[in-house]
Amino acid sequence: MKASNTPAVVLDKHHEVRNLSDRIALGITLALRFFADTFFAKRYGNRAIVLETVAAVPGMVGGMLVHLRCLRWMTPDHGWIRTLLEEADNERMHLMTFIEIAKPSWFERMVILVVQALFFIFFFLLYLTTPRTAHRLVGYFEEQAVISYTLYLAEIDAGRVENIAAPQIAIDYWALPAAATLRDVVLAVRADEVGHRDVNHHYANALNLATLEQEA
């Protein structure tokens, strides 16, 4: 899902905790946020690389498991598969873009390998157990991503991060002007994350409603 050209983007939207599923998802998110803040501090480019490596996992896992469920029960997916796979591909492009910008060290590449492997296993099992919590977790992840990219923009605007030229891969993907800069890239990525945030909270709400209707 590419960034929309529509300027009306709500940055500070937050899904309030309503049940145990939400509480678990938010708790995991805040714990991971603490480790990211401790490890990367204000190195937002390097933070983005690890963030996007993890962020590209849920869409692929969710799309695969929804696909298999629809095959087993011979039911329609209502567009979920395509949306989730597009999300995964979009997050992958975020990663490829920030690799060009931040140039991760060999140590950070090793961290990426370990984090992705562990998170894939965790999220796969979580989605099998409770898709609702899995989507809520991603929604909260994306809320934090929006915050991180907003702080990244603040560092660029304050001159503490050099507003370098946008890499060609970003210019091609988001159809940015030839003279686009890092600031333009971060704006485009943040808009994508806003969309992912809203989609995953919507899916979690839909699954919660379905559960309540079954229990009624």
Phi and psi in degrees as GROMACS dihedral restraints (atoms count N, CA, C in turn):
[ dihedral_restraints ]
;  ai    aj    ak    al  type     phi  dphi    fc
    3     4     5     6     1   -80.5    20    10
    4     5     6     7     1   160.4    20    10
    6     7     8     9     1   -62.5    20    10
    7     8     9    10     1   140.8    20    10
    9    10    11    12     1   -79.9    20    10
   10    11    12    13     1   150.1    20    10
   12    13    14    15     1   -81.9    20    10
   13    14    15    16     1    -4.5    20    10
   15    16    17    18     1   -72.3    20    10
   16    17    18    19     1   124.8    20    10
   18    19    20    21     1   -73.8    20    10
   19    20    21    22     1   -18.5    20    10
   21    22    23    24     1   -75.3    20    10
   22    23    24    25     1    89.3    20    10
   24    25    26    27     1  -119.0    20    10
   25    26    27    28     1   120.7    20    10
   27    28    29    30     1   -86.5    20    10
   28    29    30    31     1   111.2    20    10
   30    31    32    33     1   -87.2    20    10
   31    32    33    34     1   -30.7    20    10
   33    34    35    36     1  -102.5    20    10
   34    35    36    37     1    22.1    20    10
   36    37    38    39     1   -69.8    20    10
   37    38    39    40     1   134.7    20    10
   39    40    41    42     1  -137.9    20    10
   40    41    42    43     1   131.0    20    10
   42    43    44    45     1   -82.2    20    10
   43    44    45    46     1   118.0    20    10
   45    46    47    48     1   -69.8    20    10
   46    47    48    49     1   143.5    20    10
   48    49    50    51     1   -67.3    20    10
   49    50    51    52     1   126.9    20    10
   51    52    53    54     1  -121.8    20    10
   52    53    54    55     1   -17.6    20    10
   54    55    56    57     1  -156.1    20    10
   55    56    57    58     1  -178.2    20    10
   57    58    59    60     1   -62.5    20    10
   58    59    60    61     1   -38.9    20    10
   60    61    62    63     1   -58.0    20    10
   61    62    63    64     1   -46.2    20    10
   63    64    65    66     1   -63.6    20    10
   64    65    66    67     1   -40.5    20    10
   66    67    68    69     1   -64.4    20    10
   67    68    69    70     1   -40.9    20    10
   69    70    71    72     1   -64.5    20    10
   70    71    72    73     1   -46.5    20    10
   72    73    74    75     1   -61.4    20    10
   73    74    75    76     1   -44.1    20    10
   75    76    77    78     1   -68.6    20    10
   76    77    78    79     1   -38.6    20    10
   78    79    80    81     1   -61.2    20    10
   79    80    81    82     1   -44.5    20    10
   81    82    83    84     1   -62.0    20    10
   82    83    84    85     1   -43.3    20    10
   84    85    86    87     1   -61.5    20    10
   85    86    87    88     1   -46.5    20    10
   87    88    89    90     1   -68.5    20    10
   88    89    90    91     1   -33.2    20    10
   90    91    92    93     1   -64.6    20    10
   91    92    93    94     1   -44.6    20    10
   93    94    95    96     1   -67.3    20    10
   94    95    96    97     1   -34.3    20    10
   96    97    98    99     1   -63.1    20    10
   97    98    99   100     1   -39.8    20    10
   99   100   101   102     1   -61.1    20    10
  100   101   102   103     1   -45.6    20    10
  102   103   104   105     1   -66.2    20    10
  103   104   105   106     1   -38.1    20    10
  105   106   107   108     1   -64.8    20    10
  106   107   108   109     1   -43.1    20    10
  108   109   110   111     1   -64.5    20    10
  109   110   111   112     1   -37.7    20    10
  111   112   113   114     1   -69.9    20    10
  112   113   114   115     1   -42.2    20    10
  114   115   116   117     1   -79.4    20    10
  115   116   117   118     1   -41.2    20    10
  117   118   119   120     1  -104.8    20    10
  118   119   120   121     1   -19.3    20    10
  120   121   122   123     1    51.3    20    10
  121   122   123   124     1  -120.5    20    10
  123   124   125   126     1  -102.5    20    10
  124   125   126   127     1    19.4    20    10
  126   127   128   129     1   -84.1    20    10
  127   128   129   130     1    74.8    20    10
  129   130   131   132     1   -67.3    20    10
  130   131   132   133     1   -30.6    20    10
  132   133   134   135     1   -63.8    20    10
  133   134   135   136     1   -45.6    20    10
  135   136   137   138     1   -69.5    20    10
  136   137   138   139     1   -36.6    20    10
  138   139   140   141     1   -60.8    20    10
  139   140   141   142     1   -41.1    20    10
  141   142   143   144     1   -61.9    20    10
  142   143   144   145     1   -35.5    20    10
  144   145   146   147     1   -62.9    20    10
  145   146   147   148     1   -49.2    20    10
  147   148   149   150     1   -67.6    20    10
  148   149   150   151     1   -41.4    20    10
  150   151   152   153     1   -57.6    20    10
  151   152   153   154     1   -47.1    20    10
  153   154   155   156     1   -73.5    20    10
  154   155   156   157     1   -28.2    20    10
  156   157   158   159     1   -61.6    20    10
  157   158   159   160     1   -43.1    20    10
  159   160   161   162     1   -72.0    20    10
  160   161   162   163     1   -42.2    20    10
  162   163   164   165     1   -64.8    20    10
  163   164   165   166     1   -23.4    20    10
  165   166   167   168     1   -79.3    20    10
  166   167   168   169     1    -9.5    20    10
  168   169   170   171     1   -77.7    20    10
  169   170   171   172     1   -48.9    20    10
  171   172   173   174     1   -57.4    20    10
  172   173   174   175     1   -43.1    20    10
  174   175   176   177     1   -61.4    20    10
  175   176   177   178     1   -41.1    20    10
  177   178   179   180     1   -68.6    20    10
  178   179   180   181     1   -45.0    20    10
  180   181   182   183     1   -63.8    20    10
  181   182   183   184     1   -47.8    20    10
  183   184   185   186     1   -62.9    20    10
  184   185   186   187     1   -44.5    20    10
  186   187   188   189     1   -61.4    20    10
  187   188   189   190     1   -41.3    20    10
  189   190   191   192     1   -64.9    20    10
  190   191   192   193     1   -46.5    20    10
  192   193   194   195     1   -71.0    20    10
  193   194   195   196     1   -35.7    20    10
  195   196   197   198     1   -65.4    20    10
  196   197   198   199     1   -41.7    20    10
  198   199   200   201     1   -57.7    20    10
  199   200   201   202     1   -47.8    20    10
  201   202   203   204     1   -67.0    20    10
  202   203   204   205     1   -37.6    20    10
  204   205   206   207     1   -64.3    20    10
  205   206   207   208     1   -41.5    20    10
  207   208   209   210     1   -65.1    20    10
  208   209   210   211     1   -35.2    20    10
  210   211   212   213     1   -67.7    20    10
  211   212   213   214     1   -42.4    20    10
  213   214   215   216     1   -63.9    20    10
  214   215   216   217     1   -46.3    20    10
  216   217   218   219     1   -99.1    20    10
  217   218   219   220     1    -0.4    20    10
  219   220   221   222     1    54.2    20    10
  220   221   222   223     1    50.9    20    10
  222   223   224   225     1  -122.4    20    10
  223   224   225   226     1   155.5    20    10
  225   226   227   228     1   -71.9    20    10
  226   227   228   229     1   156.3    20    10
  228   229   230   231     1   -98.3    20    10
  229   230   231   232     1    -8.3    20    10
  231   232   233   234     1    57.5    20    10
  232   233   234   235     1    32.1    20    10
  234   235   236   237     1    85.2    20    10
  235   236   237   238     1     0.7    20    10
  237   238   239   240     1   -65.7    20    10
  238   239   240   241     1   -41.3    20    10
  240   241   242   243     1   -60.9    20    10
  241   242   243   244     1   -52.2    20    10
  243   244   245   246     1   -60.4    20    10
  244   245   246   247     1   -43.7    20    10
  246   247   248   249     1   -61.6    20    10
  247   248   249   250     1   -44.5    20    10
  249   250   251   252     1   -69.1    20    10
  250   251   252   253     1   -39.6    20    10
  252   253   254   255     1   -68.9    20    10
  253   254   255   256     1   -36.4    20    10
  255   256   257   258     1   -64.5    20    10
  256   257   258   259     1   -37.5    20    10
  258   259   260   261     1   -61.9    20    10
  259   260   261   262     1   -44.9    20    10
  261   262   263   264     1   -61.2    20    10
  262   263   264   265     1   -43.0    20    10
  264   265   266   267     1   -67.4    20    10
  265   266   267   268     1   -38.6    20    10
  267   268   269   270     1   -62.1    20    10
  268   269   270   271     1   -43.6    20    10
  270   271   272   273     1   -65.5    20    10
  271   272   273   274     1   -34.5    20    10
  273   274   275   276     1   -62.4    20    10
  274   275   276   277     1   -39.7    20    10
  276   277   278   279     1   -68.3    20    10
  277   278   279   280     1   -33.0    20    10
  279   280   281   282     1   -58.6    20    10
  280   281   282   283     1   -47.0    20    10
  282   283   284   285     1   -60.1    20    10
  283   284   285   286     1   -48.4    20    10
  285   286   287   288     1   -60.7    20    10
  286   287   288   289     1   -34.9    20    10
  288   289   290   291     1   -67.1    20    10
  289   290   291   292     1   -47.5    20    10
  291   292   293   294     1   -75.1    20    10
  292   293   294   295     1   -20.9    20    10
  294   295   296   297     1   -62.8    20    10
  295   296   297   298     1   -38.8    20    10
  297   298   299   300     1   -67.6    20    10
  298   299   300   301     1   -30.7    20    10
  300   301   302   303     1   -85.3    20    10
  301   302   303   304     1   -47.4    20    10
  303   304   305   306     1   -94.8    20    10
  304   305   306   307     1   -19.5    20    10
  306   307   308   309     1    51.0    20    10
  307   308   309   310     1    73.4    20    10
  309   310   311   312     1   -62.1    20    10
  310   311   312   313     1   146.5    20    10
  312   313   314   315     1   -76.8    20    10
  313   314   315   316     1   171.5    20    10
  315   316   317   318     1   -63.4    20    10
  316   317   318   319     1   -34.9    20    10
  318   319   320   321     1   -65.5    20    10
  319   320   321   322     1   -43.9    20    10
  321   322   323   324     1   -65.5    20    10
  322   323   324   325     1   -33.4    20    10
  324   325   326   327     1   -66.1    20    10
  325   326   327   328     1   -37.1    20    10
  327   328   329   330     1   -67.7    20    10
  328   329   330   331     1   -39.4    20    10
  330   331   332   333     1   -60.2    20    10
  331   332   333   334     1   -41.9    20    10
  333   334   335   336     1   -59.7    20    10
  334   335   336   337     1   -45.4    20    10
  336   337   338   339     1   -59.9    20    10
  337   338   339   340     1   -45.3    20    10
  339   340   341   342     1   -69.6    20    10
  340   341   342   343     1   -47.2    20    10
  342   343   344   345     1   -61.4    20    10
  343   344   345   346     1   -43.9    20    10
  345   346   347   348     1   -63.8    20    10
  346   347   348   349     1   -43.4    20    10
  348   349   350   351     1   -61.5    20    10
  349   350   351   352     1   -47.1    20    10
  351   352   353   354     1   -65.9    20    10
  352   353   354   355     1   -42.3    20    10
  354   355   356   357     1   -69.5    20    10
  355   356   357   358     1   -36.0    20    10
  357   358   359   360     1   -59.7    20    10
  358   359   360   361     1   -48.0    20    10
  360   361   362   363     1   -61.6    20    10
  361   362   363   364     1   -46.5    20    10
  363   364   365   366     1   -60.6    20    10
  364   365   366   367     1   -48.7    20    10
  366   367   368   369     1   -70.6    20    10
  367   368   369   370     1   -35.4    20    10
  369   370   371   372     1   -59.0    20    10
  370   371   372   373     1   -47.6    20    10
  372   373   374   375     1   -67.1    20    10
  373   374   375   376     1   -38.3    20    10
  375   376   377   378     1   -63.7    20    10
  376   377   378   379     1   -43.0    20    10
  378   379   380   381     1   -68.1    20    10
  379   380   381   382     1   -36.2    20    10
  381   382   383   384     1   -63.3    20    10
  382   383   384   385     1   -37.8    20    10
  384   385   386   387     1   -80.5    20    10
  385   386   387   388     1   -48.5    20    10
  387   388   389   390     1  -150.7    20    10
  388   389   390   391     1    89.6    20    10
  390   391   392   393     1   -56.3    20    10
  391   392   393   394     1   -33.7    20    10
  393   394   395   396     1   -59.5    20    10
  394   395   396   397     1   -48.7    20    10
  396   397   398   399     1   -65.3    20    10
  397   398   399   400     1   -36.2    20    10
  399   400   401   402     1   -61.5    20    10
  400   401   402   403     1   -46.5    20    10
  402   403   404   405     1   -68.7    20    10
  403   404   405   406     1   -36.0    20    10
  405   406   407   408     1   -65.2    20    10
  406   407   408   409     1   -39.2    20    10
  408   409   410   411     1   -58.7    20    10
  409   410   411   412     1   -46.0    20    10
  411   412   413   414     1   -64.5    20    10
  412   413   414   415     1   -39.3    20    10
  414   415   416   417     1   -58.3    20    10
  415   416   417   418     1   -43.1    20    10
  417   418   419   420     1   -70.0    20    10
  418   419   420   421     1   -37.3    20    10
  420   421   422   423     1   -55.3    20    10
  421   422   423   424     1   -46.2    20    10
  423   424   425   426     1   -69.3    20    10
  424   425   426   427     1   -32.5    20    10
  426   427   428   429     1   -58.2    20    10
  427   428   429   430     1   -44.6    20    10
  429   430   431   432     1   -68.5    20    10
  430   431   432   433     1   -33.8    20    10
  432   433   434   435     1   -63.3    20    10
  433   434   435   436     1   -42.4    20    10
  435   436   437   438     1   -60.2    20    10
  436   437   438   439     1   -42.3    20    10
  438   439   440   441     1   -62.4    20    10
  439   440   441   442     1   -45.7    20    10
  441   442   443   444     1   -62.2    20    10
  442   443   444   445     1   -42.9    20    10
  444   445   446   447     1   -71.2    20    10
  445   446   447   448     1   -28.8    20    10
  447   448   449   450     1   -66.7    20    10
  448   449   450   451     1   -41.8    20    10
  450   451   452   453     1   -65.8    20    10
  451   452   453   454     1   -36.0    20    10
  453   454   455   456     1   -60.6    20    10
  454   455   456   457     1   -45.7    20    10
  456   457   458   459     1   -60.6    20    10
  457   458   459   460     1   -39.9    20    10
  459   460   461   462     1   -62.4    20    10
  460   461   462   463     1   -39.0    20    10
  462   463   464   465     1   -65.8    20    10
  463   464   465   466     1   -39.1    20    10
  465   466   467   468     1   -65.6    20    10
  466   467   468   469     1   -47.0    20    10
  468   469   470   471     1   -65.3    20    10
  469   470   471   472     1   -29.3    20    10
  471   472   473   474     1   -82.9    20    10
  472   473   474   475     1    -6.0    20    10
  474   475   476   477     1    83.6    20    10
  475   476   477   478     1     6.4    20    10
  477   478   479   480     1   -82.0    20    10
  478   479   480   481     1   -18.9    20    10
  480   481   482   483     1  -120.8    20    10
  481   482   483   484     1   128.5    20    10
  483   484   485   486     1   -66.3    20    10
  484   485   486   487     1   131.5    20    10
  486   487   488   489     1   -85.3    20    10
  487   488   489   490     1    74.3    20    10
  489   490   491   492     1   -72.1    20    10
  490   491   492   493     1   169.9    20    10
  492   493   494   495     1   -66.1    20    10
  493   494   495   496     1   143.2    20    10
  495   496   497   498     1   -68.0    20    10
  496   497   498   499     1   139.7    20    10
  498   499   500   501     1   -66.0    20    10
  499   500   501   502     1   153.8    20    10
  501   502   503   504     1   -60.9    20    10
  502   503   504   505     1   -33.8    20    10
  504   505   506   507     1   -60.7    20    10
  505   506   507   508     1   -36.0    20    10
  507   508   509   510     1   -73.3    20    10
  508   509   510   511     1   -41.1    20    10
  510   511   512   513     1   -59.8    20    10
  511   512   513   514     1   -42.5    20    10
  513   514   515   516     1   -69.7    20    10
  514   515   516   517     1   -42.6    20    10
  516   517   518   519     1   -70.4    20    10
  517   518   519   520     1   -45.9    20    10
  519   520   521   522     1   -96.2    20    10
  520   521   522   523     1     5.5    20    10
  522   523   524   525     1    54.7    20    10
  523   524   525   526     1    46.7    20    10
  525   526   527   528     1   -80.2    20    10
  526   527   528   529     1   158.9    20    10
  528   529   530   531     1   -60.8    20    10
  529   530   531   532     1   154.9    20    10
  531   532   533   534     1   -59.7    20    10
  532   533   534   535     1   -28.4    20    10
  534   535   536   537     1   -94.1    20    10
  535   536   537   538     1    17.2    20    10
  537   538   539   540     1   -61.0    20    10
  538   539   540   541     1   153.1    20    10
  540   541   542   543     1  -120.6    20    10
  541   542   543   544     1   178.6    20    10
  543   544   545   546     1   -55.5    20    10
  544   545   546   547     1   -38.5    20    10
  546   547   548   549     1   -59.7    20    10
  547   548   549   550     1   -41.3    20    10
  549   550   551   552     1   -63.7    20    10
  550   551   552   553     1   -38.4    20    10
  552   553   554   555     1   -64.6    20    10
  553   554   555   556     1   -46.6    20    10
  555   556   557   558     1   -63.4    20    10
  556   557   558   559     1   -38.7    20    10
  558   559   560   561     1   -61.4    20    10
  559   560   561   562     1   -42.9    20    10
  561   562   563   564     1   -66.1    20    10
  562   563   564   565     1   -43.0    20    10
  564   565   566   567     1   -64.9    20    10
  565   566   567   568     1   -43.3    20    10
  567   568   569   570     1   -61.5    20    10
  568   569   570   571     1   -39.2    20    10
  570   571   572   573     1   -62.9    20    10
  571   572   573   574     1   -39.1    20    10
  573   574   575   576     1   -60.4    20    10
  574   575   576   577     1   -44.7    20    10
  576   577   578   579     1   -65.3    20    10
  577   578   579   580     1   -35.1    20    10
  579   580   581   582     1   -59.7    20    10
  580   581   582   583     1   -44.1    20    10
  582   583   584   585     1   -62.7    20    10
  583   584   585   586     1   -43.9    20    10
  585   586   587   588     1   -63.9    20    10
  586   587   588   589     1   -38.7    20    10
  588   589   590   591     1   -57.4    20    10
  589   590   591   592     1   -50.2    20    10
  591   592   593   594     1   -68.4    20    10
  592   593   594   595     1   -38.6    20    10
  594   595   596   597     1   -64.3    20    10
  595   596   597   598     1   -45.9    20    10
  597   598   599   600     1   -70.8    20    10
  598   599   600   601     1   -36.2    20    10
  600   601   602   603     1   -65.7    20    10
  601   602   603   604     1   -37.4    20    10
  603   604   605   606     1   -62.5    20    10
  604   605   606   607     1   -44.1    20    10
  606   607   608   609     1   -65.1    20    10
  607   608   609   610     1   -40.8    20    10
  609   610   611   612     1   -62.8    20    10
  610   611   612   613     1   -40.6    20    10
  612   613   614   615     1   -63.8    20    10
  613   614   615   616     1   -41.4    20    10
  615   616   617   618     1   -63.8    20    10
  616   617   618   619     1   -41.2    20    10
  618   619   620   621     1   -69.1    20    10
  619   620   621   622     1   -35.4    20    10
  621   622   623   624     1   -64.8    20    10
  622   623   624   625     1   -42.2    20    10
  624   625   626   627     1   -63.7    20    10
  625   626   627   628     1   -41.4    20    10
  627   628   629   630     1   -62.0    20    10
  628   629   630   631     1   -38.9    20    10
  630   631   632   633     1   -65.3    20    10
  631   632   633   634     1   -43.3    20    10
  633   634   635   636     1   -64.8    20    10
  634   635   636   637     1   -37.6    20    10
  636   637   638   639     1   -67.5    20    10
  637   638   639   640     1   -36.2    20    10
  639   640   641   642     1   -67.6    20    10
  640   641   642   643     1   -35.3    20    10
  642   643   644   645     1   -79.9    20    10
  643   644   645   646     1   -18.6    20    10
